[in-house]
Amino acid sequence: MNRLFKIFFIFIFVLAGVNAVNAQIEVVSSDYRYEPGNDLSKQRSIENIEVDLGESGADQHWDFSGIELEGDYSNYIEHIGDPDGKPGADSFATANICVWEENEASPYTVYAYMNVNEDHFNHLGMTYTMSGSDSAAMIFQVETIGNALSFPIAFNDEWEYVLNFSDDEDWIDRDSVHCIVDAWGTITDLAGTFNCLRVQRYTREFEQHEEGMETDTNYEYFWVVPDFGEIVRITGQKNEEEPDFTSGSFTRLTGVEMTGISSRTETEIPVLTCLEPAYPNPFNPNTTLRFKMAQRGMVTIDIYDISGRIVASLLNSSYSPGSYSVDFNGVNLGSGVYFAKFSAGNTTETQRLLLTK
């Protein structure tokens, strides 16, 4: 199996947020950063560079802000969306998340499909398309033995799983993976300083060729932080067997953009979870609904007509503490009274909207 396809697909599972209270740091399902509508800007070194992994254990600090990727690096964007309508999505019936990469340096696009729930995360497979095409050129199914990630995870957690890749139901590749959360502390990079967990991952890849079986090995590390998720990843060279390697590829998160819903607009955490007045109201045909989250939780916003029928579902995702806004477009609706229902944890509010045309 082409190794480049897997480089994107296999690494994305650790993008998670972290709750931190002193030494008690853990990742739970509601922390998971993959939410449809997010665009994640990243930077990746093309050639291996000199790296300092630091130490394992409690209360560590890592500072990568001095690493400048000049010359041999690429900027790219990971788009996170719903599987519906994506190339080959019909082959992954249980997928609820699809991630694909926009990279001008690549002649193809890889679409990774996965299932995320309160208990675990698992890979389901991937497709890829060539430039200028919107249909899948090839589809890879993935059988996961064990869970790629089981919630919650915390310092010293350790787990193993196996990924079986198949093309047309023939096994072509198998990855045996061992993970351990080997450190916690703080990390400093371009976005600032954050509490974090460090995940060490060791992979043995068995790939079937006409001439026989080829085995490759690899060590890599991921740092995950609140709200930003995976902020840094360092991957050792192919067939790396030394966990304290000093040369590898470096990937960092450089920005997060949310499509259809803006991220927090305040630096202070709100005291109350609430829905604020829509503006403009009356409106034609666009208005903006603003809400505040005092703590992380699931948010739903649905629009009802006067008969109680849902005419639009704007949100159904988890959000961190902060202030947010989402746009509502009533271009396909008739003039009249509508109601926006906001639900977050134990808070439920309804607001009257007037569409005038």
Summary of the structure (lengths in Angstrom):
residues: 357
radius of gyration: 21.9
end to end distance: 55.9
largest distance: 70.5
contacts: 1086
relative contact order: 0.15
helix: 5%
strand: 60%
